[in-house]
Amino acid sequence: MIVREVMTTRLITVVPGDTLSHAANLLRQHQFHHLPVVRTVKAAEPAQAGYAAPDTRLLLEGLLSSYDIDLAVALEKQNSSSNAAERPWQERRVAEVMQRAPMSVNPNTSVAAAAQIMVERGLNYLPVVEYASAEPSSQDTQQDVQPVLLGLLTRSDLLMALVRATGGFEPGMQLMLPLPPGDITPLAKMLMLAAELHIQVPSVVAVPLQEDVPRVAAVHISTIHPAPLLKRLQEAGIQYRFADFQLEGDTDAARR
């Protein structure tokens, strides 16, 4: 799975000259914590479908977060007594406080690699960019390579991708198969039995818990009547258990 398949492409953006008041209103209105800062330019060639209008490109200038605005507000309060002539934070421009060199990924980056970057760097989002050459002017024959914003990858996007990968949106149920170290034979036999019984398997996830060796396979089966498959698994000596979807807070209620 790659970033292109899970990223958010419907973006709310600001430009460097927008006021912090305008940006704060957008963050509050859309319940966001960050906004890409972009510059719109005419595309030298048609953009890829689904990312932007065919005749324009969004060049990534930086990122503005709610924390950046909160910091500007705090600094204004701190300096209000010593510098009465300073502009209020609402009138300051996005370019003055935005992060100018955000870390980014490209649309063909693997979701696993992007997730690792976000976890290791403590990030909640990553811009997704492709680098394109700007059309040179008549006086400048050199082409600048600039990041074209295609989307954003957020932690919510990663969680949704995980739900899809484990078959969370598919009808049916999930079985958990313990796997011996370095041996996926039980999983292979289970898939063969499901095929013989014409039971669809929309997703399989083998989780490497230790030393990169899959120890548990989560198999989603598209049936609410698993008895024939479970009987065949027992006859083949394949261990299994049902996934527990009960929330921790529901424990007491379930016991009543």
NORRAVEN-V31134 format. One record per residue. N is the residue number from 0. RES is the residue in one small letter. SS is DSSP state (A for helix, B for strand, O for the rest). PSI is psi in degrees with one decimal (* if undefined). D_FIRST is the distance of its C-alpha to the first C-alpha in whole Angstrom. Layout:
BEGIN
n:res:ss:psi:d_first
N:RES:SS:PSI:D_FIRST
N:RES:SS:PSI:D_FIRST
END
This chain:
BEGIN
n:res:ss:psi:d_first
0:m:O:133.0:0
1:i:B:165.3:4
2:v:A:-37.8:7
3:r:A:-31.4:8
4:e:A:-15.1:7
5:v:O:-9.1:8
6:m:O:160.4:11
7:t:B:128.2:15
8:t:O:-12.8:17
9:r:O:100.6:20
10:l:O:144.2:22
11:i:O:122.2:25
12:t:B:166.6:26
13:v:B:165.8:30
14:v:O:160.1:32
15:p:O:-29.6:34
16:g:O:-3.5:37
17:d:O:152.5:36
18:t:B:157.1:38
19:l:A:-30.1:37
20:s:A:-45.0:38
21:h:A:-44.5:36
22:a:A:-41.0:33
23:a:A:-38.1:34
24:n:A:-40.1:35
25:l:A:-43.5:31
26:l:A:-41.9:30
27:r:A:-40.9:32
28:q:A:-41.2:32
29:h:A:2.8:28
30:q:O:41.8:28
31:f:O:166.8:26
32:h:O:-0.5:26
33:h:B:152.5:25
34:l:B:130.9:25
35:p:B:139.8:24
36:v:B:121.0:27
37:v:B:163.7:27
38:r:B:124.1:30
39:t:B:127.1:30
40:v:B:160.7:31
41:k:B:133.2:31
42:a:O:138.2:29
43:a:O:-24.0:30
44:e:O:159.4:28
45:p:O:136.7:26
46:a:O:164.2:23
47:q:O:139.9:19
48:a:O:138.7:20
49:g:O:-9.1:18
50:y:O:-45.0:19
51:a:O:172.3:22
52:a:O:146.6:26
53:p:O:-26.5:26
54:d:O:5.1:29
55:t:B:160.0:28
56:r:B:148.2:26
57:l:B:107.4:25
58:l:B:126.6:26
59:l:B:119.8:24
60:e:B:-28.0:28
61:g:B:-167.3:27
62:l:B:142.1:26
63:l:B:126.5:28
64:s:B:163.9:28
65:s:A:-30.2:30
66:y:A:-39.0:31
67:d:A:-40.5:32
68:i:A:-42.3:35
69:d:A:-38.2:36
70:l:A:-39.7:37
71:a:A:-39.1:39
72:v:A:-44.3:41
73:a:A:-39.7:42
74:l:A:-35.9:43
75:e:A:-42.7:45
76:k:A:-37.2:47
77:q:A:-35.5:47
78:n:A:0.8:49
79:s:O:-35.7:51
80:s:O:-30.9:54
81:s:O:-22.1:54
82:n:O:86.6:53
83:a:O:-18.7:54
84:a:O:-8.0:53
85:e:O:141.2:49
86:r:O:146.9:47
87:p:O:154.7:46
88:w:A:-31.0:42
89:q:A:-27.1:42
90:e:A:-8.0:43
91:r:O:156.3:41
92:r:B:152.1:38
93:v:A:-39.3:34
94:a:A:-22.0:35
95:e:A:-24.4:37
96:v:A:-6.4:35
97:m:O:161.2:31
98:q:B:118.0:29
99:r:O:-19.4:29
100:a:O:66.4:26
101:p:O:148.4:23
102:m:O:142.5:20
103:s:B:168.8:17
104:v:B:166.8:14
105:n:O:163.6:13
106:p:O:-17.6:11
107:n:O:4.0:9
108:t:O:141.1:9
109:s:B:147.0:6
110:v:A:-36.1:6
111:a:A:-43.6:8
112:a:A:-41.2:10
113:a:A:-41.0:11
114:a:A:-38.3:12
115:q:A:-40.7:14
116:i:A:-44.9:16
117:m:A:-40.5:16
118:v:A:-47.5:18
119:e:A:-34.1:20
120:r:A:-1.5:21
121:g:O:37.1:22
122:l:O:150.1:20
123:n:O:-8.4:19
124:y:B:159.1:17
125:l:B:130.5:16
126:p:B:145.3:17
127:v:B:118.9:15
128:v:B:156.8:17
129:e:B:145.7:18
130:y:B:129.5:21
131:a:B:152.1:24
132:s:B:130.9:28
133:a:O:147.8:30
134:e:O:122.3:33
135:p:O:147.7:36
136:s:O:172.9:39
137:s:O:-24.1:42
138:q:O:-8.2:44
139:d:O:114.4:40
140:t:O:-6.6:39
141:q:O:145.3:36
142:q:O:124.8:33
143:d:O:133.6:31
144:v:B:122.0:27
145:q:B:146.8:26
146:p:B:120.8:23
147:v:B:121.6:22
148:l:B:124.5:20
149:l:B:-28.1:17
150:g:B:-173.2:16
151:l:B:140.8:16
152:l:B:118.8:13
153:t:B:168.5:15
154:r:A:-33.5:15
155:s:A:-39.3:16
156:d:A:-40.3:12
157:l:A:-39.6:11
158:l:A:-40.9:13
159:m:A:-38.3:12
160:a:A:-39.3:9
161:l:A:-41.9:10
162:v:A:-43.6:13
163:r:A:-41.9:11
164:a:A:-30.8:9
165:t:O:8.8:13
166:g:O:24.7:14
167:g:O:-26.1:16
168:f:O:1.5:17
169:e:O:142.1:18
170:p:O:150.2:22
171:g:O:-146.1:23
172:m:B:169.4:23
173:q:B:133.2:21
174:l:B:143.6:22
175:m:B:122.1:22
176:l:B:115.0:23
177:p:B:138.5:24
178:l:O:132.3:24
179:p:O:154.5:26
180:p:O:123.5:25
181:g:O:13.5:23
182:d:O:115.2:24
183:i:O:20.2:22
184:t:A:-43.8:24
185:p:A:-38.1:25
186:l:A:-44.3:21
187:a:A:-43.3:22
188:k:A:-40.1:25
189:m:A:-41.5:24
190:l:A:-37.1:22
191:m:A:-40.5:25
192:l:A:-40.1:27
193:a:A:-40.1:25
194:a:A:-40.1:24
195:e:A:-32.5:28
196:l:O:5.2:29
197:h:O:39.7:27
198:i:O:121.6:24
199:q:O:144.4:21
200:v:O:94.1:18
201:p:O:-21.5:15
202:s:B:146.2:13
203:v:B:127.8:13
204:v:B:118.6:13
205:a:B:117.3:15
206:v:B:118.6:16
207:p:B:102.6:17
208:l:B:-25.1:20
209:q:B:131.8:22
210:e:O:35.4:22
211:d:O:23.6:19
212:v:B:121.1:20
213:p:B:126.3:18
214:r:B:-26.2:21
215:v:B:134.3:20
216:a:B:125.1:18
217:a:B:115.9:17
218:v:B:119.8:18
219:h:B:124.2:18
220:i:B:137.6:21
221:s:O:67.8:22
222:t:O:148.1:25
223:i:O:5.2:28
224:h:O:76.9:30
225:p:O:1.8:29
226:a:A:-45.1:32
227:p:A:-40.1:32
228:l:A:-41.7:29
229:l:A:-37.0:30
230:k:A:-43.0:34
231:r:A:-36.2:32
232:l:A:-41.7:30
233:q:A:-41.5:33
234:e:A:-32.1:35
235:a:O:-1.3:33
236:g:O:26.1:33
237:i:O:121.2:29
238:q:O:148.4:29
239:y:O:163.4:27
240:r:B:159.4:27
241:f:B:143.2:26
242:a:O:139.8:24
243:d:O:111.0:26
244:f:O:7.1:25
245:q:O:130.8:28
246:l:O:151.4:28
247:e:A:-35.5:30
248:g:A:-11.1:32
249:d:A:2.4:33
250:t:A:-48.8:35
251:d:A:-40.0:38
252:a:A:-36.4:38
253:a:A:-25.4:37
254:r:A:-17.0:40
255:r:O:*:42
END
